[in-house]
Amino acid sequence: MNPVLAFVVVMLVWTISDFVAKKTKSLLSSLFVASIIFLIGFLTGIFPEDLLASSSLLALAGVVVGFIIVHLGTMISLDDFKKQWKTFLIGVATVIGIGVALLVAGLIFGSRITGSVADGYAQALDFVVAGTGALSGGTISVLIVQEAALGVGLTSIAIFPVLIAALQGLIGFPLTSILLRREAARLKADYRAGSLVLPEADDPAASDSSKLPSALRTTAGTLFVVGVVVLLSLGINNLTDGILNTFVVALLFGIALRTTGVFKPSVLSGIDSLGLMMIAIMILVFGPLATVKPSDVSALAFPLLLAFLFGIVGIAGFSALVGKLLGYSIPMSVAIGLTSLYGFPGTMILSQEAAKGAGESPEEVAAIEHEILPKMIVAGFSTVTITSVIVTSIIAARIGMS
């Protein structure tokens, strides 16, 4: 597809999605609306499969996603980050909840989905393992499941997590949007009652300066320095064989560099390219939709339905229970659990949309976002990037075993 035309089409879809989100005050999030448009477009053939790749935005996103995560780190103070241990525990509980719920589904409906290697799978437990990895994790978890499934010749099990990964945002985005709207409304009431205080604003002089020389505070200089941090994060990932994930390290670097004053808060704010970088990483969410085939969906419709139905029950039940015990509201707790269905950048976009939809002044928006955003960012990393990869690595060996 012509690259300019592809770029224009993608921008049109995002413009429509953003317009709908604003008109509905984020009841229909921009991510959900865009997902529906792209899914329909790809399934009907209106959009060619190479649309996103041809726009060059996918390639750009692959480069800049680490930059945005460093930027997110500089939006979170060290004190805010320390407070998120409860969020991390809810995230861990969520992954366990997904596994337990899918195991129950396998025990109840296993006889209806058990087949043979000729069918591409051997037993209901294969779907339990694949579904747990896909519902709770991102690309790495899906790849772990695929490698294990293909290693024993189970092609349907290899396709199953890909379909879940492609479709789960369609469920996670609207549910999270509704819950975060409720949480944002509660926080707005707290703010107006005086029980929620606007975080202290950084000193204007300090927030616009850093320990970096002026030559490194231009657009190019900032991108250079942040790029070096991303390269260091990638190097640590490679040295530890992925145990210390690139994006987790990048987030920690961002927090540390803000705390020490090397980077100003929100380090990329004010540079000319931030807007395009943000749009590019949003496109990452829609990439898998281009690979969805109607025949694959119909062949695995029943296992997919069970995975999503029981998976959502497991997420809601375990996250609400643990969140309530730790003092979080139920909407916030379940929203944290639902981050397992999409991770970053959805965690950031949905948080910001909820705050802007509820807040009626810049102060209200800032106060609401300050409460929601750190929780959602840490939640996404605790489920998708950390816990899910560990759990999937352990249970993937069960695929194909009778």
TIKOL-815959 format. One line per 2 residues: number of its first residue (from 1); for each residue x, y, z of C-alpha. Coordinates in nm, 2 decimals. Example, Ala and Ser with C-alpha at 12.3 -4.5 7.8 and 13.67 -1.06 7.14 Angstrom:
REM TIKOL-815959
1	1.23 -0.45 0.78  1.37 -0.11 0.71;
//
This chain:
REM TIKOL-815959
1	0.00 0.00 0.00  0.12 0.35 -0.07;
3	0.29 0.47 0.25  0.14 0.82 0.24;
5	-0.21 0.68 0.18  -0.16 0.43 0.47;
7	-0.04 0.71 0.70  -0.34 0.92 0.61;
9	-0.59 0.63 0.67  -0.44 0.55 1.01;
11	-0.46 0.92 1.11  -0.82 0.93 1.00;
13	-0.91 0.63 1.21  -0.74 0.78 1.51;
15	-0.90 1.12 1.46  -1.25 0.95 1.45;
17	-1.16 0.74 1.76  -1.04 1.04 1.95;
19	-1.35 1.24 1.85  -1.59 0.97 1.97;
21	-1.39 0.93 2.30  -1.43 1.30 2.37;
23	-1.80 1.31 2.27  -1.88 1.02 2.50;
25	-1.65 1.15 2.78  -1.44 0.83 2.74;
27	-1.73 0.59 2.79  -1.62 0.46 2.45;
29	-1.24 0.49 2.48  -1.04 0.59 2.17;
31	-0.86 0.25 2.19  -1.18 0.06 2.18;
33	-1.33 0.26 1.89  -1.00 0.23 1.69;
35	-0.99 -0.14 1.76  -1.34 -0.20 1.62;
37	-1.27 0.01 1.31  -0.94 -0.17 1.24;
39	-1.09 -0.52 1.31  -1.38 -0.46 1.08;
41	-1.15 -0.31 0.82  -0.92 -0.60 0.82;
43	-1.19 -0.87 0.83  -1.38 -0.72 0.54;
45	-1.07 -0.65 0.33  -1.13 -0.27 0.33;
47	-0.80 -0.23 0.49  -0.51 -0.43 0.34;
49	-0.31 -0.64 0.58  0.00 -0.43 0.53;
51	-0.18 -0.10 0.62  -0.01 -0.04 0.95;
53	0.33 -0.16 0.83  0.31 0.06 0.52;
55	0.23 0.37 0.73  0.58 0.34 0.89;
57	0.42 0.39 1.23  0.47 0.03 1.34;
59	0.84 0.06 1.27  0.86 0.40 1.45;
61	0.67 0.25 1.74  0.92 -0.03 1.77;
63	1.20 0.23 1.81  1.03 0.48 2.04;
65	0.83 0.26 2.28  1.13 0.25 2.52;
67	1.16 0.63 2.50  0.80 0.67 2.61;
69	0.85 0.43 2.90  1.15 0.63 3.02;
71	0.93 0.93 2.99  0.66 0.76 3.20;
73	0.92 0.69 3.46  1.00 1.06 3.49;
75	0.63 1.13 3.54  0.63 0.91 3.86;
77	0.82 1.03 4.17  1.01 0.78 4.38;
79	0.76 0.82 4.66  0.47 0.74 4.43;
81	0.65 0.44 4.30  0.72 0.30 4.65;
83	0.35 0.32 4.73  0.26 0.08 4.45;
85	0.35 -0.24 4.63  -0.02 -0.30 4.68;
87	-0.08 -0.26 4.31  0.19 -0.52 4.24;
89	0.03 -0.77 4.47  -0.31 -0.72 4.30;
91	-0.14 -0.78 3.96  0.02 -1.11 4.08;
93	-0.32 -1.22 4.22  -0.48 -1.14 3.89;
95	-0.25 -1.38 3.70  -0.32 -1.65 3.95;
97	-0.69 -1.58 3.92  -0.68 -1.62 3.54;
99	-0.51 -1.96 3.58  -0.75 -2.09 3.84;
101	-1.06 -1.97 3.65  -0.94 -2.13 3.33;
103	-0.85 -2.46 3.51  -1.21 -2.46 3.64;
105	-1.34 -2.41 3.29  -1.12 -2.70 3.17;
107	-1.26 -2.93 3.43  -1.62 -2.84 3.35;
109	-1.60 -2.83 2.97  -1.29 -3.03 2.90;
111	-1.47 -3.32 2.74  -1.61 -3.09 2.47;
113	-1.28 -2.95 2.36  -1.05 -3.25 2.40;
115	-0.92 -3.38 2.07  -0.61 -3.53 1.91;
117	-0.29 -3.42 1.76  -0.46 -3.43 1.42;
119	-0.69 -3.16 1.55  -0.40 -2.95 1.65;
121	-0.44 -3.01 2.03  -0.44 -3.30 2.27;
123	-0.65 -3.20 2.58  -0.84 -2.93 2.75;
125	-0.53 -2.85 2.97  -0.35 -2.73 2.65;
127	-0.61 -2.46 2.62  -0.58 -2.38 2.99;
129	-0.21 -2.32 2.97  -0.23 -2.13 2.64;
131	-0.52 -1.92 2.76  -0.35 -1.83 3.09;
133	-0.03 -1.72 2.91  -0.22 -1.51 2.65;
135	-0.48 -1.35 2.88  -0.23 -1.25 3.14;
137	0.06 -1.15 2.92  0.19 -0.99 2.61;
139	0.41 -1.09 2.32  0.67 -1.28 2.52;
141	0.41 -1.50 2.69  0.25 -1.57 2.35;
143	0.58 -1.67 2.20  0.66 -1.90 2.49;
145	0.33 -2.08 2.44  0.37 -2.10 2.06;
147	0.72 -2.25 2.09  0.60 -2.52 2.34;
149	0.29 -2.60 2.12  0.47 -2.62 1.79;
151	0.74 -2.83 1.96  0.48 -3.11 2.01;
153	0.29 -3.05 1.68  -0.01 -2.87 1.83;
155	-0.09 -2.61 1.57  -0.43 -2.50 1.70;
157	-0.28 -2.44 2.04  -0.01 -2.22 1.87;
159	-0.28 -2.02 1.70  -0.50 -1.99 2.01;
161	-0.29 -1.74 2.21  -0.24 -1.52 1.90;
163	-0.62 -1.49 1.86  -0.66 -1.40 2.23;
165	-0.38 -1.14 2.20  -0.55 -0.99 1.90;
167	-0.90 -0.98 2.05  -0.85 -0.92 2.42;
169	-0.82 -0.54 2.39  -1.18 -0.54 2.25;
171	-1.29 -0.66 2.59  -1.03 -0.50 2.82;
173	-1.06 -0.15 2.68  -1.43 -0.09 2.73;
175	-1.44 -0.27 3.07  -1.14 -0.07 3.20;
177	-1.28 0.25 3.07  -1.61 0.21 3.25;
179	-1.43 0.12 3.58  -1.18 0.40 3.56;
181	-1.47 0.64 3.49  -1.63 0.53 3.81;
183	-1.30 0.56 4.00  -1.24 0.91 3.85;
185	-1.58 1.02 3.95  -1.52 0.90 4.31;
187	-1.18 1.08 4.31  -1.34 1.40 4.18;
189	-1.59 1.39 4.47  -1.30 1.33 4.71;
191	-1.11 1.63 4.56  -1.41 1.86 4.60;
193	-1.46 1.74 4.95  -1.10 1.82 5.03;
195	-1.00 1.46 5.11  -0.79 1.44 4.79;
197	-0.52 1.69 4.77  -0.36 1.81 4.44;
199	0.00 1.69 4.44  0.25 1.96 4.51;
201	0.36 2.12 4.19  0.73 2.11 4.11;
203	0.90 2.44 4.13  0.87 2.59 3.78;
205	1.24 2.67 3.76  1.33 2.32 3.87;
207	1.08 2.15 3.65  1.22 2.31 3.34;
209	1.58 2.24 3.42  1.80 1.94 3.48;
211	2.16 1.86 3.54  2.20 1.81 3.17;
213	2.39 2.08 2.98  2.17 2.30 2.76;
215	2.29 2.13 2.44  2.12 1.81 2.56;
217	1.79 1.98 2.65  1.69 2.05 2.28;
219	1.47 1.81 2.10  1.76 1.63 1.94;
221	1.97 1.63 2.26  1.68 1.50 2.47;
223	1.61 1.22 2.23  1.98 1.14 2.22;
225	2.01 1.11 2.60  1.68 0.92 2.64;
227	1.79 0.69 2.36  2.12 0.61 2.54;
229	1.91 0.52 2.85  1.70 0.28 2.63;
231	2.01 0.13 2.49  2.14 0.07 2.84;
233	1.81 -0.09 2.94  1.83 -0.32 2.63;
235	2.19 -0.41 2.72  2.08 -0.51 3.08;
237	1.80 -0.71 2.93  2.04 -0.90 2.71;
239	2.30 -0.95 2.98  2.04 -1.10 3.21;
241	1.88 -1.31 2.94  1.56 -1.12 2.97;
243	1.52 -1.17 3.35  1.54 -0.79 3.38;
245	1.30 -0.68 3.11  1.40 -0.39 2.89;
247	1.09 -0.19 2.96  1.10 -0.25 3.34;
249	1.46 -0.13 3.35  1.37 0.17 3.13;
251	1.09 0.26 3.38  1.32 0.23 3.67;
253	1.59 0.44 3.50  1.33 0.71 3.43;
255	1.22 0.72 3.80  1.59 0.72 3.92;
257	1.70 0.99 3.67  1.41 1.21 3.77;
259	1.48 1.16 4.14  1.84 1.25 4.10;
261	1.76 1.56 3.89  1.94 1.44 3.58;
263	1.61 1.44 3.39  1.33 1.70 3.45;
265	0.98 1.56 3.54  0.81 1.44 3.22;
267	1.13 1.45 3.03  0.99 1.44 2.68;
269	0.73 1.71 2.74  0.78 2.01 2.52;
271	0.98 1.84 2.25  0.85 1.86 1.89;
273	0.82 1.49 1.83  0.63 1.37 2.14;
275	0.29 1.38 1.97  0.39 1.16 1.68;
277	0.57 0.92 1.91  0.26 0.88 2.12;
279	0.04 0.81 1.81  0.30 0.55 1.69;
281	0.30 0.35 2.01  -0.08 0.34 2.01;
283	-0.06 0.17 1.67  0.12 -0.12 1.84;
285	-0.21 -0.21 2.00  -0.38 -0.27 1.66;
287	-0.10 -0.47 1.48  -0.23 -0.82 1.58;
289	-0.57 -0.74 1.44  -0.43 -0.75 1.08;
291	-0.35 -1.12 1.13  -0.70 -1.23 1.25;
293	-0.86 -1.48 1.01  -1.24 -1.55 1.03;
295	-1.18 -1.92 0.98  -0.94 -1.94 1.28;
297	-1.19 -1.75 1.50  -1.48 -1.98 1.40;
299	-1.27 -2.30 1.45  -1.17 -2.20 1.80;
301	-1.48 -2.00 1.89  -1.59 -2.22 2.18;
303	-1.25 -2.23 2.36  -1.21 -1.85 2.29;
305	-1.55 -1.78 2.45  -1.46 -1.99 2.75;
307	-1.12 -1.83 2.79  -1.26 -1.48 2.79;
309	-1.56 -1.56 3.00  -1.38 -1.75 3.28;
311	-1.07 -1.53 3.24  -1.27 -1.21 3.31;
313	-1.44 -1.38 3.61  -1.10 -1.49 3.75;
315	-0.96 -1.14 3.70  -1.25 -0.96 3.86;
317	-1.28 -1.21 4.15  -0.92 -1.23 4.25;
319	-0.83 -0.86 4.19  -1.14 -0.73 4.38;
321	-1.08 -0.96 4.67  -0.71 -0.88 4.71;
323	-0.76 -0.51 4.63  -1.04 -0.48 4.90;
325	-0.81 -0.64 5.16  -0.54 -0.39 5.07;
327	-0.77 -0.09 5.09  -0.83 -0.02 4.72;
329	-1.18 0.05 4.58  -1.33 -0.24 4.38;
331	-1.34 -0.04 4.05  -0.97 0.05 4.08;
333	-0.88 -0.30 4.19  -1.06 -0.47 3.89;
335	-0.92 -0.21 3.65  -0.57 -0.30 3.78;
337	-0.65 -0.67 3.71  -0.78 -0.59 3.36;
339	-0.44 -0.44 3.26  -0.34 -0.80 3.20;
341	-0.55 -0.79 2.88  -0.35 -0.51 2.72;
343	-0.07 -0.36 2.92  0.12 -0.05 2.80;
345	0.03 0.18 2.62  -0.34 0.11 2.71;
347	-0.27 0.16 3.08  -0.15 0.52 3.01;
349	-0.41 0.62 2.75  -0.71 0.49 2.95;
351	-0.59 0.66 3.27  -0.55 0.99 3.10;
353	-0.88 0.97 2.92  -1.06 0.89 3.25;
355	-0.90 1.18 3.42  -0.98 1.42 3.14;
357	-1.34 1.29 3.12  -1.41 1.34 3.49;
359	-1.21 1.65 3.57  -1.37 1.99 3.50;
361	-1.05 2.19 3.57  -0.68 2.14 3.51;
363	-0.64 2.09 3.89  -0.91 1.82 3.91;
365	-0.76 1.64 3.61  -0.41 1.65 3.76;
367	-0.53 1.52 4.10  -0.73 1.23 3.94;
369	-0.45 1.14 3.70  -0.20 1.15 3.99;
371	-0.40 0.88 4.17  -0.48 0.66 3.88;
373	-0.19 0.67 3.64  0.09 0.53 3.87;
375	-0.13 0.24 3.97  -0.22 0.15 3.61;
377	0.14 0.18 3.49  0.28 -0.04 3.76;
379	-0.02 -0.28 3.72  0.06 -0.33 3.35;
381	0.42 -0.42 3.42  0.34 -0.64 3.72;
383	0.09 -0.85 3.51  0.20 -0.85 3.15;
385	0.57 -0.79 3.18  0.67 -0.98 3.50;
387	0.43 -1.22 3.66  0.28 -1.36 3.33;
389	0.62 -1.43 3.18  0.73 -1.62 3.49;
391	0.41 -1.82 3.52  0.39 -1.90 3.15;
393	0.75 -2.02 3.14  0.67 -2.26 3.42;
395	0.34 -2.40 3.29  0.42 -2.41 2.92;
397	0.59 -2.74 2.97  0.25 -2.90 3.04;
399	0.14 -2.85 2.68  0.08 -3.17 2.50;
401	0.12 -3.39 2.81  -0.16 -3.64 2.87;
//
